């Protein structure tokens, strides 16, 4: 069951990345800030807002600067969803 939850979170994170940065789902698989022209500082804040809406959570301000890759975002969402 935990794997289903992990897959769901990962899939939703990738879908959000794809939507914000106008990518296909495949292109959103393993992104890092700076590797896509829209993932700049402004794009990062748009992504954070969309992720918070998608998952119904709020990232602490100090953590926003650390969410610089698909993997880091998935781990953070999983951590906050378990609380």
N, CA, C and O atoms as CSV, one atom per row, in Angstrom:
chain,resi,resn,atom,element,x,y,z
A,1,UNK,N,N,0.818,-1.200,0.000
A,1,UNK,CA,C,0.000,0.000,0.000
A,1,UNK,C,C,0.860,1.262,0.000
A,1,UNK,O,O,0.541,2.231,-0.689
A,2,UNK,N,N,1.945,1.254,0.766
A,2,UNK,CA,C,2.827,2.421,0.819
A,2,UNK,C,C,3.399,2.729,-0.566
A,2,UNK,O,O,3.583,3.894,-0.917
A,3,UNK,N,N,3.681,1.688,-1.350
A,3,UNK,CA,C,4.205,1.923,-2.693
A,3,UNK,C,C,3.169,2.639,-3.556
A,3,UNK,O,O,3.533,3.489,-4.368
A,4,UNK,N,N,1.870,2.308,-3.395
A,4,UNK,CA,C,0.822,2.989,-4.150
A,4,UNK,C,C,0.785,4.461,-3.793
A,4,UNK,O,O,0.636,5.315,-4.666
A,5,UNK,N,N,0.920,4.759,-2.503
A,5,UNK,CA,C,0.926,6.146,-2.051
A,5,UNK,C,C,2.127,6.866,-2.643
A,5,UNK,O,O,1.993,7.981,-3.146
A,6,UNK,N,N,3.311,6.238,-2.591
A,6,UNK,CA,C,4.522,6.837,-3.141
A,6,UNK,C,C,4.371,7.096,-4.629
A,6,UNK,O,O,4.756,8.158,-5.117
A,7,UNK,N,N,3.815,6.133,-5.355
A,7,UNK,CA,C,3.631,6.303,-6.792
A,7,UNK,C,C,2.661,7.441,-7.064
A,7,UNK,O,O,2.883,8.259,-7.957
A,8,UNK,N,N,1.600,7.487,-6.299
A,8,UNK,CA,C,0.609,8.538,-6.475
A,8,UNK,C,C,1.234,9.911,-6.245
A,8,UNK,O,O,1.010,10.830,-7.033
A,9,UNK,N,N,2.003,10.059,-5.190
A,9,UNK,CA,C,2.658,11.334,-4.904
A,9,UNK,C,C,3.642,11.678,-6.018
A,9,UNK,O,O,3.636,12.802,-6.521
A,10,UNK,N,N,4.481,10.732,-6.405
A,10,UNK,CA,C,5.450,10.971,-7.472
A,10,UNK,C,C,4.769,11.352,-8.774
A,10,UNK,O,O,5.209,12.272,-9.462
A,11,UNK,N,N,3.703,10.653,-9.111
A,11,UNK,CA,C,2.958,10.957,-10.328
A,11,UNK,C,C,2.339,12.345,-10.287
A,11,UNK,O,O,2.373,13.082,-11.273
A,12,UNK,N,N,1.778,12.689,-9.148
A,12,UNK,CA,C,1.154,14.009,-9.005
A,12,UNK,C,C,2.200,15.129,-9.032
A,12,UNK,O,O,1.956,16.196,-9.595
A,13,UNK,N,N,3.347,14.885,-8.430
A,13,UNK,CA,C,4.428,15.881,-8.481
A,13,UNK,C,C,4.860,16.082,-9.925
A,13,UNK,O,O,5.011,17.216,-10.377
A,14,UNK,N,N,5.058,14.989,-10.649
A,14,UNK,CA,C,5.476,15.091,-12.054
A,14,UNK,C,C,4.420,15.779,-12.918
A,14,UNK,O,O,4.753,16.566,-13.805
A,15,UNK,N,N,3.148,15.482,-12.656
A,15,UNK,CA,C,2.070,16.146,-13.393
A,15,UNK,C,C,2.072,17.648,-13.118
A,15,UNK,O,O,1.845,18.453,-14.021
A,16,UNK,N,N,2.329,18.018,-11.860
A,16,UNK,CA,C,2.382,19.439,-11.506
A,16,UNK,C,C,3.566,20.114,-12.188
A,16,UNK,O,O,3.429,21.211,-12.729
A,17,UNK,N,N,4.726,19.462,-12.165
A,17,UNK,CA,C,5.899,19.990,-12.874
A,17,UNK,C,C,5.588,20.180,-14.357
A,17,UNK,O,O,5.914,21.215,-14.938
A,18,UNK,N,N,4.963,19.186,-14.956
A,18,UNK,CA,C,4.641,19.249,-16.384
A,18,UNK,C,C,3.689,20.406,-16.670
A,18,UNK,O,O,3.866,21.138,-17.644
A,19,UNK,N,N,2.696,20.566,-15.832
A,19,UNK,CA,C,1.716,21.637,-16.026
A,19,UNK,C,C,2.371,23.024,-15.878
A,19,UNK,O,O,2.166,23.901,-16.718
A,20,UNK,N,N,3.149,23.213,-14.818
A,20,UNK,CA,C,3.762,24.519,-14.553
A,20,UNK,C,C,4.780,24.882,-15.621
A,20,UNK,O,O,4.842,26.031,-16.060
A,21,UNK,N,N,5.583,23.900,-16.043
A,21,UNK,CA,C,6.667,24.187,-16.982
A,21,UNK,C,C,6.351,23.793,-18.424
A,21,UNK,O,O,7.235,23.778,-19.280
A,22,UNK,N,N,5.079,23.473,-18.684
A,22,UNK,CA,C,4.611,23.182,-20.033
A,22,UNK,C,C,5.415,22.060,-20.689
A,22,UNK,O,O,5.966,22.215,-21.779
A,23,UNK,N,N,5.464,20.933,-19.990
A,23,UNK,CA,C,6.222,19.774,-20.453
A,23,UNK,C,C,5.302,18.582,-20.633
A,23,UNK,O,O,4.162,18.591,-20.169
A,24,UNK,N,N,5.798,17.560,-21.306
A,24,UNK,CA,C,5.096,16.291,-21.319
A,24,UNK,C,C,5.403,15.588,-20.003
A,24,UNK,O,O,6.360,15.951,-19.318
A,25,UNK,N,N,4.614,14.597,-19.644
A,25,UNK,CA,C,4.855,13.855,-18.403
A,25,UNK,C,C,6.233,13.203,-18.406
A,25,UNK,O,O,6.898,13.141,-17.372
A,26,UNK,N,N,6.656,12.720,-19.565
A,26,UNK,CA,C,7.972,12.073,-19.656
A,26,UNK,C,C,9.100,13.070,-19.401
A,26,UNK,O,O,10.095,12.732,-18.759
A,27,UNK,N,N,8.950,14.286,-19.896
A,27,UNK,CA,C,9.980,15.306,-19.700
A,27,UNK,C,C,10.074,15.765,-18.249
A,27,UNK,O,O,11.117,16.258,-17.822
A,28,UNK,N,N,9.004,15.609,-17.500
A,28,UNK,CA,C,8.966,16.076,-16.108
A,28,UNK,C,C,9.528,15.044,-15.141
A,28,UNK,O,O,9.506,15.259,-13.929
A,29,UNK,N,N,10.024,13.946,-15.648
A,29,UNK,CA,C,10.467,12.851,-14.797
A,29,UNK,C,C,11.587,13.152,-13.837
A,29,UNK,O,O,11.475,12.824,-12.656
A,30,UNK,N,N,12.638,13.749,-14.279
A,30,UNK,CA,C,13.825,13.922,-13.447
A,30,UNK,C,C,14.420,15.309,-13.653
A,30,UNK,O,O,15.532,15.447,-14.163
A,31,UNK,N,N,13.689,16.310,-13.263
A,31,UNK,CA,C,14.126,17.688,-13.484
A,31,UNK,C,C,14.870,18.260,-12.288
A,31,UNK,O,O,14.732,17.789,-11.159
A,32,UNK,N,N,15.656,19.283,-12.565
A,32,UNK,CA,C,16.317,20.092,-11.530
A,32,UNK,C,C,16.164,21.547,-11.927
A,32,UNK,O,O,16.108,21.877,-13.112
A,33,UNK,N,N,16.099,22.405,-10.939
A,33,UNK,CA,C,16.027,23.837,-11.226
A,33,UNK,C,C,17.222,24.234,-12.095
A,33,UNK,O,O,18.356,23.831,-11.838
A,34,UNK,N,N,16.946,25.017,-13.110
A,34,UNK,CA,C,17.998,25.483,-14.008
A,34,UNK,C,C,18.159,24.633,-15.258
A,34,UNK,O,O,18.776,25.083,-16.224
A,35,UNK,N,N,17.625,23.421,-15.267
A,35,UNK,CA,C,17.738,22.561,-16.449
A,35,UNK,C,C,16.661,22.851,-17.482
A,35,UNK,O,O,16.781,22.454,-18.641
A,36,UNK,N,N,15.629,23.531,-17.071
A,36,UNK,CA,C,14.570,23.933,-17.993
A,36,UNK,C,C,14.454,25.450,-17.908
A,36,UNK,O,O,14.486,26.001,-16.808
A,37,UNK,N,N,14.320,26.139,-19.036
A,37,UNK,CA,C,14.316,27.604,-19.012
A,37,UNK,C,C,13.218,28.225,-18.150
A,37,UNK,O,O,13.398,29.330,-17.639
A,38,UNK,N,N,12.092,27.546,-17.978
A,38,UNK,CA,C,11.025,28.109,-17.150
A,38,UNK,C,C,11.242,27.859,-15.656
A,38,UNK,O,O,10.591,28.492,-14.825
A,39,UNK,N,N,12.155,26.941,-15.306
A,39,UNK,CA,C,12.404,26.694,-13.889
A,39,UNK,C,C,13.529,27.611,-13.421
A,39,UNK,O,O,14.647,27.178,-13.142
A,40,UNK,N,N,13.188,28.882,-13.346
A,40,UNK,CA,C,14.069,29.906,-12.808
A,40,UNK,C,C,13.477,30.324,-11.459
A,40,UNK,O,O,12.614,29.619,-10.937
A,41,UNK,N,N,13.905,31.428,-10.890
A,41,UNK,CA,C,13.410,31.809,-9.561
A,41,UNK,C,C,11.901,32.079,-9.569
A,41,UNK,O,O,11.204,31.680,-8.636
A,42,UNK,N,N,11.391,32.741,-10.592
A,42,UNK,CA,C,9.953,32.998,-10.673
A,42,UNK,C,C,9.183,31.699,-10.912
A,42,UNK,O,O,8.155,31.454,-10.282
A,43,UNK,N,N,9.677,30.889,-11.809
A,43,UNK,CA,C,9.048,29.598,-12.071
A,43,UNK,C,C,9.039,28.709,-10.832
A,43,UNK,O,O,8.095,27.950,-10.611
A,44,UNK,N,N,10.090,28.808,-10.031
A,44,UNK,CA,C,10.174,28.010,-8.798
A,44,UNK,C,C,9.038,28.388,-7.841
A,44,UNK,O,O,8.409,27.518,-7.238
A,45,UNK,N,N,8.786,29.679,-7.712
A,45,UNK,CA,C,7.712,30.112,-6.818
A,45,UNK,C,C,6.346,29.691,-7.361
A,45,UNK,O,O,5.463,29.318,-6.588
A,46,UNK,N,N,6.167,29.746,-8.670
A,46,UNK,CA,C,4.914,29.262,-9.264
A,46,UNK,C,C,4.736,27.774,-8.986
A,46,UNK,O,O,3.635,27.319,-8.677
A,47,UNK,N,N,5.822,27.022,-9.098
A,47,UNK,CA,C,5.774,25.589,-8.826
A,47,UNK,C,C,5.393,25.331,-7.378
A,47,UNK,O,O,4.543,24.482,-7.110
A,48,UNK,N,N,5.999,26.040,-6.444
A,48,UNK,CA,C,5.705,25.841,-5.026
A,48,UNK,C,C,4.230,26.104,-4.745
A,48,UNK,O,O,3.588,25.331,-4.034
A,49,UNK,N,N,3.692,27.182,-5.293
A,49,UNK,CA,C,2.274,27.507,-5.102
A,49,UNK,C,C,1.393,26.376,-5.636
A,49,UNK,O,O,0.438,25.964,-4.976
A,50,UNK,N,N,1.714,25.880,-6.822
A,50,UNK,CA,C,0.917,24.797,-7.416
A,50,UNK,C,C,1.036,23.499,-6.613
A,50,UNK,O,O,0.049,22.782,-6.449
A,51,UNK,N,N,2.226,23.196,-6.117
A,51,UNK,CA,C,2.401,21.995,-5.299
A,51,UNK,C,C,1.613,22.108,-4.000
A,51,UNK,O,O,0.991,21.138,-3.566
A,52,UNK,N,N,1.634,23.275,-3.382
A,52,UNK,CA,C,0.887,23.468,-2.138
A,52,UNK,C,C,-0.613,23.311,-2.376
A,52,UNK,O,O,-1.316,22.741,-1.541
A,53,UNK,N,N,-1.106,23.811,-3.505
A,53,UNK,CA,C,-2.519,23.624,-3.860
A,53,UNK,C,C,-2.823,22.154,-4.117
A,53,UNK,O,O,-3.814,21.620,-3.618
A,54,UNK,N,N,-1.972,21.510,-4.892
A,54,UNK,CA,C,-2.184,20.110,-5.280
A,54,UNK,C,C,-2.268,19.188,-4.072
A,54,UNK,O,O,-3.104,18.285,-4.031
A,55,UNK,N,N,-1.401,19.417,-3.088
A,55,UNK,CA,C,-1.323,18.508,-1.950
A,55,UNK,C,C,-1.943,19.058,-0.665
A,55,UNK,O,O,-1.952,18.375,0.360
A,56,UNK,N,N,-2.456,20.273,-0.713
A,56,UNK,CA,C,-3.102,20.846,0.459
A,56,UNK,C,C,-2.148,21.008,1.636
A,56,UNK,O,O,-2.497,20.699,2.775
A,57,UNK,N,N,-0.956,21.490,1.356
A,57,UNK,CA,C,0.032,21.682,2.420
A,57,UNK,C,C,0.754,22.995,2.225
A,57,UNK,O,O,0.588,23.663,1.205
A,58,UNK,N,N,1.556,23.362,3.208
A,58,UNK,CA,C,2.392,24.565,3.135
A,58,UNK,C,C,3.817,24.172,3.471
A,58,UNK,O,O,4.080,23.606,4.532
A,59,UNK,N,N,4.725,24.471,2.573
A,59,UNK,CA,C,6.141,24.231,2.849
A,59,UNK,C,C,6.660,25.362,3.732
A,59,UNK,O,O,6.333,26.526,3.500
A,60,UNK,N,N,7.463,25.033,4.739
A,60,UNK,CA,C,8.089,26.103,5.518
A,60,UNK,C,C,9.009,26.921,4.606
A,60,UNK,O,O,9.623,26.383,3.685
A,61,UNK,N,N,9.092,28.198,4.870
A,61,UNK,CA,C,9.882,29.104,4.042
A,61,UNK,C,C,11.315,28.615,3.868
A,61,UNK,O,O,11.864,28.673,2.768
A,62,UNK,N,N,11.918,28.137,4.945
A,62,UNK,CA,C,13.319,27.691,4.863
A,62,UNK,C,C,13.497,26.502,3.925
A,62,UNK,O,O,14.587,26.302,3.387
A,63,UNK,N,N,12.455,25.718,3.722
A,63,UNK,CA,C,12.584,24.514,2.897
A,63,UNK,C,C,12.373,24.789,1.410
A,63,UNK,O,O,12.832,24.015,0.570
A,64,UNK,N,N,11.703,25.853,1.082
A,64,UNK,CA,C,11.406,26.158,-0.321
A,64,UNK,C,C,12.679,26.225,-1.155
A,64,UNK,O,O,12.695,25.769,-2.299
A,65,UNK,N,N,13.730,26.780,-0.604
A,65,UNK,CA,C,14.997,26.906,-1.331
A,65,UNK,C,C,15.687,25.563,-1.538
A,65,UNK,O,O,16.614,25.463,-2.341
A,66,UNK,N,N,15.247,24.531,-0.824
A,66,UNK,CA,C,15.854,23.206,-0.958
A,66,UNK,C,C,15.107,22.302,-1.942
A,66,UNK,O,O,15.590,21.218,-2.270
A,67,UNK,N,N,13.964,22.726,-2.403
A,67,UNK,CA,C,13.141,21.904,-3.294
A,67,UNK,C,C,13.536,22.154,-4.742
A,67,UNK,O,O,12.780,22.737,-5.519
A,68,UNK,N,N,14.726,21.703,-5.085
A,68,UNK,CA,C,15.329,22.045,-6.369
A,68,UNK,C,C,15.363,20.908,-7.373
A,68,UNK,O,O,15.968,21.039,-8.436
A,69,UNK,N,N,14.724,19.797,-7.050
A,69,UNK,CA,C,14.683,18.676,-7.992
A,69,UNK,C,C,13.387,17.905,-7.790
A,69,UNK,O,O,12.736,18.014,-6.751
A,70,UNK,N,N,13.029,17.129,-8.795
A,70,UNK,CA,C,11.844,16.284,-8.684
A,70,UNK,C,C,11.958,15.391,-7.461
A,70,UNK,O,O,11.005,15.265,-6.692
A,71,UNK,N,N,13.111,14.773,-7.276
A,71,UNK,CA,C,13.325,13.862,-6.152
A,71,UNK,C,C,13.164,14.568,-4.807
A,71,UNK,O,O,12.511,14.040,-3.907
A,72,UNK,N,N,13.750,15.747,-4.663
A,72,UNK,CA,C,13.654,16.488,-3.398
A,72,UNK,C,C,12.206,16.876,-3.105
A,72,UNK,O,O,11.770,16.836,-1.955
A,73,UNK,N,N,11.471,17.244,-4.131
A,73,UNK,CA,C,10.065,17.622,-3.955
A,73,UNK,C,C,9.249,16.418,-3.514
A,73,UNK,O,O,8.448,16.518,-2.584
A,74,UNK,N,N,9.444,15.279,-4.174
A,74,UNK,CA,C,8.693,14.077,-3.813
A,74,UNK,C,C,8.964,13.695,-2.365
A,74,UNK,O,O,8.028,13.388,-1.627
A,75,UNK,N,N,10.221,13.708,-1.947
A,75,UNK,CA,C,10.565,13.361,-0.566
A,75,UNK,C,C,9.917,14.310,0.428
A,75,UNK,O,O,9.420,13.880,1.469
A,76,UNK,N,N,9.921,15.606,0.112
A,76,UNK,CA,C,9.316,16.590,1.014
A,76,UNK,C,C,7.812,16.380,1.116
A,76,UNK,O,O,7.256,16.409,2.214
A,77,UNK,N,N,7.151,16.169,-0.011
A,77,UNK,CA,C,5.701,15.951,0.011
A,77,UNK,C,C,5.379,14.694,0.803
A,77,UNK,O,O,4.452,14.697,1.613
A,78,UNK,N,N,6.123,13.631,0.583
A,78,UNK,CA,C,5.888,12.391,1.338
A,78,UNK,C,C,6.035,12.649,2.837
A,78,UNK,O,O,5.225,12.167,3.629
A,79,UNK,N,N,7.042,13.391,3.225
A,79,UNK,CA,C,7.302,13.683,4.641
A,79,UNK,C,C,6.119,14.468,5.248
A,79,UNK,O,O,5.651,14.140,6.339
A,80,UNK,N,N,5.649,15.487,4.548
A,80,UNK,CA,C,4.567,16.303,5.078
A,80,UNK,C,C,3.220,15.595,5.016
A,80,UNK,O,O,2.352,15.852,5.851
A,81,UNK,N,N,3.033,14.725,4.060
A,81,UNK,CA,C,1.774,13.983,3.961
A,81,UNK,C,C,1.638,12.935,5.057
A,81,UNK,O,O,0.522,12.543,5.400
A,82,UNK,N,N,2.743,12.482,5.606
A,82,UNK,CA,C,2.720,11.471,6.673
A,82,UNK,C,C,2.424,12.076,8.037
A,82,UNK,O,O,2.095,11.349,8.975
A,83,UNK,N,N,2.535,13.390,8.162
A,83,UNK,CA,C,2.295,14.052,9.457
A,83,UNK,C,C,0.834,14.142,9.766
A,83,UNK,O,O,0.456,14.668,10.812
